[in-house]
Amino acid sequence: MNEIKIGLLGLGTVGAGVVRILQSHGAELTERAGCRLTVTAIADLDLVRAREGLDLKRLPLSADAGRVLDDPSIHVVIELMGGLEPARTFILRALAAGKHVVTANKALLAHHGPELFEEARRNR
């Protein structure tokens, strides 16, 4: 079975929710997508704050965003940090590396949308 490797930037409320959904509904998501969705790396500055329902020791958690952005095996980067920087820089790095990017960062898209979309088009 094919696998899509996911890297998360941010493990706050939304990031932790994404991980919980991928863990609790993994079989259903695999069936719907036709491939396994695997969180391969997570970058967050706070490595010790408890996240309800998650065992941090079992997660591929690091304070280094480069572990997500520079890993050639990661296909999709989900940006969940918020704010303009370093989110913009990290998304541009991910796109330049040929990764797909998912974000719900409305402020970032409002300020830098044309630049990000152009980079996405340039890197297909």
N, C-alpha and C positions, 0 to 999 in steps of 0.2 A: 504494500500500500504506500502511496506517495505521502509525503509529509511536508507541511509548510511550517517552517521555523519562524517563531515570532520573538522579537525583542521589545521589551517595554522600557520606556523612559519615564519614570515616575511610578511610585508605589504608594500614592496617597489614597484617598477615599475611592476615586474612580479606578485607579490602577489596581488596587486590591480587589475591587469588584470585578474587574475584567478577569483577573486570575481565578477568583472563586467561580465565576461562570464557566470558564474554560475547564476547570477541574470538575465541577458538579454536572456539567452538561456535555462533557467531552464525547461520549458515545453518540449522542444525538447530533452534535456538530460535525463529527466525523462522517456520519451517515449522510447528512445534508450536503456537506462540502465535497464528499467523495475522496477525502484525504484527511489525515490526522493533523490537527493543529496543536503545535507544541511550543510552549514558552521556553525558549532556550537561554535567554539572558534577561535580567532585570537590572536597571540602574536607578539608584535612588541615593540621596545623600544620607538619609537616616536608616541605618542598618539594624537598629535595635528596637525602635518603637513597635510595639505589638500591633498587629493588624488582625482584627477579629476574623476568626475562621481560617487563618493561614499559619502554617508552621514555617517561620522564616528560615529555620535550619535546613529545610527540605527544598528551598527555592534557590535558583541560580542567581543570587542577589550580590550586587557589587556597587560600590560608590563610583565606579569608573564608567562613564557613558561610552567610552571607547570600546568597552567589551561588547556593547550592543552594535555600535556604529561600524566597527572595524572587523567584525566577524563575517567572513564571506559566506558562511552557511546560513545566516539569517536572511530570510526573504522579505519579511514585513517588519517595519518599525512602527510601533504605536506610541505616539508622543502624548503623554498625559501629565506633563510638568506644569503647563500653563505659563502665562507671562510671555513676553516678547523674546527675551534672551535668557538663557542660551538656547531656548526652544528653536528659534529661527536658524541659528548656526547648526544645531544638531540635525534638523530636518534637511537643510541644504547638503550636509555631509552624507546623510543617508541616501538622498536622491542621487548625488554624484556617484555613490557606490552602486547605483542601480537597484536600490531597494524600493519596495513599495512603502508608502507612508500613510498612516491613518492618524488623524488628529481631529479633535473637536474644539480646538483652540480658536475661538471666534475672534479674539483680540488680535492674535497673530495673523489670521487670514485677512482681517480688515486692514491691518497696517502693511503687510508684506505679501498679500495674496498674489498679485501679478508676478512678483519675483519668484515665489515658490512654484506657481503653476508653470512658468516658463522653464524653470529648472527641471520640473517633472517631465514636461514635453521633450526637452533636450535629451533627457536620459531615458526616455520611453518608459 
